[in-house]
Amino acid sequence: MTAIHIVGTGGYQPGDPIPTSEIARLAGPLPEDVLQGLSIERRYWMIDPATGEHRENNSDMAYKAAVRALDSAGVEPGEIDLMILATGTPDYPLPPLVNFVQDRLGLERCATLEIRSGGAGVVQALDIARMYLAAGVHTTALVIGSEAISPVLAPIFLGKDPEAIRMRDRMPLYMFGDGAGAMVLRAQDAPGGLRGAASACIGGGRKPGIHSVGGGTHAPIHEQLKAKRLVDLKVDVVGAGDFTPVMVTEAIRATLARAGLAVDTVDLCLVPEGNVGWMLDSLREAGLDTTEWKALDGKIIDSLSTMGAVGCAAVPLFLDDAWRSGRVKPGDRIMLVGVESTKWIYAGAVVDWTAEAPA
């Protein structure tokens, strides 16, 4: 029976890790209870924190993650005939970032697609690639999630007195990092592979929880240039705390239903913010620690504390870390859940893992 398998993964983060103590020096401290709730010890930035200069860019990171994924799968770049990339922070509005990666891989011809999204985008991309491969339209797919958030953060602290930076402006610096993750998919006549997926935006009528403002066509460019910052990242931390648990709970329930599987058959569940203190507290306070959550107790994995919040990169980057470290093994059934508070979107997929970790 032909199934669509993830045959390799790759991850990349730029520069040296930036500890939370360095963020406090750059932008001022956070209250201790808030800091503990975020649960992030370090993150990686593609900018130089001292100057804001770019040491590389989003397409560089995406390319490096892609190469590592192809190497782990034993697949040559020329074998790729479908590339799908998800990002909310492209090098340019146009051309699509995915085509810069295509060029770097030396592919003169390839079907490409880009999803402008946050944490849910790469899981949506995974399911789109699965459908193309299952239909026989393509044979080998490369799915990438990449994010370059630090350039938007630099104007918040460069040349500023840390004590004068507002608390709401400090929060994103503590939360967000840069990075990329990639997955290689192929059809194989072997048991396992992707079992089913679900996705929905449940934010109709709700204000965005994360809003990247500037550089678009929402207002005249000459008016945008008068703003304090050309691009501003607005994060509704309170709203995310209230509604993210709702998204995660529905994502798990809907994904299991779409795959026709019981929660007790899942060995591991990758939720990028699944183990953070604020999320677990919010689940309990809202009465959302459902039967499914209880069944997944001890099975939730993520790398948020050591890699930071990295948007579209989170699921493939954290998956690569878990696979290479031996946490994910052949025979494991894994649920991948991506959520984003841009307009409150979730996407989930279940995969029966078959790939041996690279030596």
C-alpha positions in Angstrom: 0.0 0.0 0.0 1.4 3.4 -1.0 1.7 6.0 1.8 3.3 9.4 2.1 6.2 9.3 4.5 8.5 11.9 6.1 11.8 10.5 5.1 14.1 13.3 6.5 14.1 16.5 8.4 16.5 19.4 9.0 16.8 22.4 11.2 18.9 25.5 11.4 19.2 28.5 13.8 21.6 31.4 13.3 24.4 32.6 15.4 25.1 31.9 19.1 22.2 31.3 21.6 21.1 34.5 23.2 20.2 33.9 26.9 17.4 35.6 28.6 19.9 37.6 30.7 21.1 39.3 27.5 17.5 40.3 26.6 17.1 41.8 30.1 20.3 43.8 29.5 19.1 45.0 26.1 15.5 45.9 26.9 15.0 45.7 30.6 13.7 42.9 32.8 10.3 41.3 33.0 8.5 40.5 36.2 9.6 37.1 37.5 6.2 35.5 37.3 5.9 36.6 33.6 9.4 35.3 32.9 8.6 31.9 34.4 5.4 31.7 32.4 7.1 32.3 29.1 9.5 29.3 29.9 12.1 30.5 27.3 15.7 30.3 28.4 17.4 31.2 25.1 16.7 32.1 21.4 18.7 32.7 18.2 18.7 35.9 16.1 20.0 36.4 12.6 20.8 40.0 13.4 23.8 41.2 15.4 22.1 42.3 18.7 24.8 45.0 19.1 24.2 46.7 15.8 21.1 45.3 14.2 23.0 44.3 11.1 21.9 41.2 9.3 24.4 38.3 9.5 22.2 36.3 7.1 18.5 36.4 6.0 15.4 34.2 5.9 16.2 32.5 2.6 19.7 31.6 3.9 18.2 29.9 6.9 15.6 28.1 4.9 18.2 26.9 2.4 20.4 25.5 5.2 17.5 23.7 6.8 16.6 22.3 3.4 20.1 21.0 2.7 20.2 19.3 6.1 16.8 17.7 5.5 17.9 16.4 2.1 21.1 15.0 3.5 19.3 13.1 6.3 16.9 11.7 3.7 19.6 10.7 1.2 17.8 12.7 -1.4 19.5 14.9 -4.1 18.1 18.4 -4.7 17.4 17.4 -8.3 14.9 14.9 -7.2 12.6 17.5 -5.7 9.6 18.4 -7.9 7.5 20.2 -5.3 8.5 22.8 -2.7 6.1 24.4 -0.3 7.4 27.1 2.1 5.6 28.8 5.0 6.8 32.1 6.5 5.4 35.3 7.9 8.7 37.2 7.4 9.9 36.8 3.8 13.0 38.6 2.5 10.7 40.5 0.1 7.0 40.7 -0.5 7.9 39.4 -4.0 9.4 37.2 -5.4 8.3 34.4 -3.0 11.0 33.3 -0.6 10.6 29.7 -1.8 12.0 30.6 -5.2 15.2 32.0 -3.7 15.6 28.6 -2.0 14.9 26.9 -5.3 17.7 28.9 -6.9 20.1 28.1 -4.1 19.3 24.4 -4.6 20.1 24.7 -8.3 16.6 23.7 -9.5 15.8 25.4 -12.8 12.3 23.9 -12.8 10.1 23.0 -9.8 6.5 23.4 -8.7 6.5 25.9 -5.8 4.0 27.3 -3.4 4.3 29.8 -0.5 2.0 30.1 2.5 2.0 33.5 4.3 1.2 32.4 7.8 2.5 31.8 11.3 2.8 28.6 13.4 0.0 26.7 11.6 1.4 27.4 8.1 3.9 24.6 7.9 1.5 21.9 9.0 -1.0 23.1 6.4 1.9 22.9 3.9 2.6 19.3 5.0 -0.9 18.3 4.2 -1.0 20.0 0.9 2.2 18.2 -0.1 0.7 14.9 1.1 -2.3 15.4 -1.2 -0.1 16.2 -4.2 2.0 13.2 -3.7 -0.9 10.9 -3.0 -2.5 12.0 -6.2 0.6 11.2 -8.1 1.1 14.7 -9.4 4.5 14.9 -7.8 7.0 12.4 -6.4 9.3 14.2 -3.9 8.3 17.2 -1.8 10.3 19.6 0.3 8.3 21.4 3.0 10.0 24.3 4.8 8.9 26.6 7.6 11.2 29.6 8.3 11.0 32.8 10.2 13.2 35.9 10.6 11.6 37.9 13.4 14.6 39.6 14.9 14.8 42.4 12.3 11.5 43.7 13.5 12.6 43.6 17.1 15.8 45.5 16.6 14.2 49.0 16.5 12.6 48.4 19.9 15.9 48.4 21.7 18.7 49.8 19.5 19.9 53.1 20.9 17.3 53.0 23.6 17.5 53.2 27.4 16.3 49.8 28.5 14.4 51.3 31.4 12.4 53.5 29.0 11.1 50.6 27.0 7.5 49.8 27.7 6.7 46.4 29.2 4.4 45.5 26.2 7.3 46.2 23.8 9.8 44.1 25.8 7.7 41.0 25.7 8.3 40.1 22.0 12.1 40.3 22.5 11.9 37.7 25.2 9.6 35.5 23.2 10.7 35.4 19.6 13.7 33.9 17.8 14.7 33.1 14.2 15.2 29.7 12.5 14.1 27.3 9.9 13.0 23.7 9.7 12.4 21.4 6.7 10.8 18.0 5.9 11.3 15.7 2.9 8.2 13.7 1.8 8.0 10.7 -0.5 5.5 8.1 -1.5 6.6 4.6 -0.4 5.0 1.1 -0.6 5.4 0.6 3.1 3.2 0.8 6.2 3.1 4.1 8.1 3.4 7.7 7.0 0.9 10.5 7.2 -2.5 9.4 8.5 -4.7 12.5 8.4 -4.8 16.2 9.1 -7.2 19.0 10.1 -7.0 22.8 9.9 -9.3 25.8 10.6 -9.3 29.4 11.4 -11.6 29.9 14.4 -10.9 33.6 14.7 -13.8 35.0 12.6 -15.0 38.1 14.4 -11.9 38.2 16.7 -9.2 40.8 16.5 -5.8 39.5 15.4 -3.6 38.3 18.3 -0.4 38.9 16.4 -0.4 41.8 13.9 2.6 42.7 11.8 1.9 46.2 10.6 3.8 48.1 8.0 5.1 47.7 4.5 1.8 46.4 3.1 -1.0 48.1 1.2 -3.3 48.7 4.1 -2.5 52.5 4.1 -0.6 54.9 1.8 3.1 54.3 1.9 3.8 58.0 2.5 1.6 57.8 5.6 3.3 54.6 6.8 6.7 56.3 6.5 5.6 58.7 9.2 5.1 56.0 11.7 7.5 55.5 14.6 8.6 52.2 13.1 8.1 51.1 9.5 7.2 47.6 10.6 5.7 47.0 14.0 4.9 43.7 15.7 1.8 43.9 17.9 1.2 40.9 20.2 -1.9 40.5 22.3 -0.3 38.5 25.1 -3.5 38.4 27.2 -5.6 37.3 24.3 -3.2 34.6 23.3 -3.2 33.3 26.9 -7.0 33.1 26.8 -7.6 31.7 23.4 -4.5 29.6 22.4 -5.6 26.7 24.7 -9.0 26.7 22.8 -7.1 26.4 19.5 -4.9 23.6 20.8 -7.7 21.6 22.3 -9.8 21.9 19.1 -6.8 21.1 16.9 -6.1 17.8 18.8 -9.8 16.8 18.7 -10.3 17.6 15.1 -7.0 16.0 13.9 -7.8 12.8 15.7 -11.3 12.7 14.2 -10.0 13.4 10.7 -7.4 10.6 11.1 -10.0 8.2 12.6 -7.7 7.5 15.5 -8.1 7.3 19.3 -5.9 9.6 21.5 -4.5 6.6 23.4 -2.8 5.4 20.2 -0.7 8.5 20.0 2.8 8.1 21.4 4.0 11.7 21.2 2.3 15.1 20.5 4.4 18.0 19.3 2.9 21.3 20.3 5.3 24.2 20.2 3.9 25.8 23.4 2.5 22.6 24.9 4.6 22.5 28.0 4.7 26.2 28.9 3.4 27.1 32.3 0.9 29.8 31.2 -0.7 27.4 28.7 -1.1 24.5 31.2 -2.5 27.0 33.7 -4.9 28.5 31.2 -6.1 25.0 30.1 -7.0 24.2 33.7 -8.6 27.5 34.5 -10.8 27.3 31.4 -11.8 23.7 32.0 -10.0 22.7 28.7 -7.8 20.0 30.2 -10.0 17.5 28.3 -9.9 13.8 28.2 -7.6 14.1 25.2 -5.2 16.4 27.1 -5.2 14.0 30.1 -4.4 11.1 27.8 -1.4 13.0 26.4 0.0 13.8 29.8 3.8 13.1 29.6 3.7 12.8 25.8 3.8 16.5 24.8 7.2 17.5 23.3 8.6 20.8 22.3 11.9 22.7 22.2 10.5 26.1 23.0 12.7 26.7 26.1 16.0 26.3 24.1 15.0 27.6 20.7 12.4 30.3 21.4 9.1 31.0 19.6 9.9 30.7 15.9 6.5 30.9 14.1 6.4 28.7 11.0 9.8 27.1 11.8 8.6 25.7 15.1 7.0 22.4 14.1 9.7 21.2 11.7 12.6 22.6 13.8 11.4 21.0 17.0 10.6 17.8 15.2 14.1 17.6 13.8 15.5 18.2 17.3 13.4 15.4 18.7 14.2 13.0 15.9 18.0 13.5 16.0 18.0 13.3 19.8 16.3 9.9 19.7 13.0 11.1 21.3 11.2 10.3 18.0 11.8 6.8 16.7 10.5 4.5 14.0 7.2 3.0 15.1 6.1 6.1 17.0 2.8 7.7 16.2 3.2 11.4 16.4 0.7 14.2 16.3 2.0 17.5 15.0 0.1 20.6 16.1 0.7 24.2 14.9 -1.3 27.1 16.2 -1.0 30.8 15.6 -2.7 33.8 17.2 -2.5 36.0 14.0 -6.2 35.2 13.3 -6.4 32.2 15.6 -5.6 29.4 13.2 -4.7 25.8 13.9 -3.4 22.8 11.9 -2.7 19.3 13.0 -1.5 16.1 11.4 -0.8 12.6 12.5 2.2 10.6 11.2 3.3 7.0 11.9 7.0 7.6 11.9 9.3 5.3 9.9 12.6 7.1 9.3 15.7 6.0 11.1 17.6 8.9 12.7 20.8 9.9 10.8 24.1 8.6 12.1 
